[in-house]
Amino acid sequence: MSKRIQFSKTGGSDVLEWVDVEPKAPSAGEVCIANKAVGLNFIDIYFRTGLYPAPSMPSGLGTEGAGVVESVGEGVTHLKEGDRVAYAQAPLGAYAELHTLSADKVVKLPDFIDFETAAASMLKGLTVQYLLRQTYALKGGETILFHAAAGGVGSIACQWAKALGVKLIGTVSSKEKADLAMANGAWATINYSEENVVERVRELTNGEMCDVVYDSVGKDTWEMSLDCLKPRSLMVSFGNASGPVDGVNIGILNQKGALFVTRPSLNGYADTRERLEMMCDDFFAMIESGNVRIDVANRYPLQDVGKAQDALQGRKTTGSTILLP
């Protein structure tokens, strides 16, 4: 038997249960991983609350972790027992001591990345990779707006953007978070608790506005984000922290400057083994170069994940949070 977190109904963090389960032996093409650290992400809360439906109930939770290959199913050739590995696209169930998933979603960890760093950054780092290098391939010299710049994804984005020579304006909710974003390489910050974001963007850019807006907040910032864009530029909506964007009249894109909009996801980009490997190579190279440092700012025992999710949902965290089985 092993331990995992599961939920039998949607709701608040009180629906999470710490239970004994019989670990699933890997089928053909799968591996079983003994997790050493597990990542905490906003998408986990979306599943717990029912914004994203779980495939079945009771359901495991979590999609990201790092550890050691415990056992290997038939036909798996690129991994073996004892390999140090990480993953970010697992089926729900990473909040567990043991997790079985498709070997195609698992990558070997280079020696310079430890388990905690990997679990804290795989999903977030690959998200930043596709946002800055694929959804809009930043070349250097652009001005972008990035919401939640002091969070796990934002902290990596600030560093990566600086390395690319991009001016990142980050929105934050406090002076402390503004200081953190600036330390990570943001060109400027806007405290949305005290400042009008659109007006400050206009001031900072001398009226030119932004080439791209990256918005993980969703409903509360949708129109404001559009107002921060240059004509014919791109709105990237990649999260729903305040709720999903819905009921949108597509004509608003024309009214606000013939804008483009996209709603990407990691699964939409890392959809083949080859693309996943390419994205990981790019991200790992940024860590090895020192251009991106991962801030593992918060650690919780796995059984205390409810407290961790409440802190994340309440915007009380900075950097990345990990869970320790």
Beta strands, then each sheet from edge to edge (+ up, - down):
strand 1: 2-7
strand 2: 16-21
strand 3: 30-39
strand 4: 59-60
strand 5: 65-72
strand 6: 84-87
strand 7: 98-102
strand 8: 106-108
strand 9: 143-146
strand 10: 167-172
strand 11: 188-191
strand 12: 210-215
strand 13: 229-237
strand 14: 260-262
strand 15: 296-301
strand 16: 320-324
sheet 1: 2+ 1- 4+
sheet 2: 7+ 3- 5+ 6- 8+
sheet 3: 7+ 3- 16+ 15+
sheet 4: 11+ 10+ 9+ 12+ 13+ 14+
end
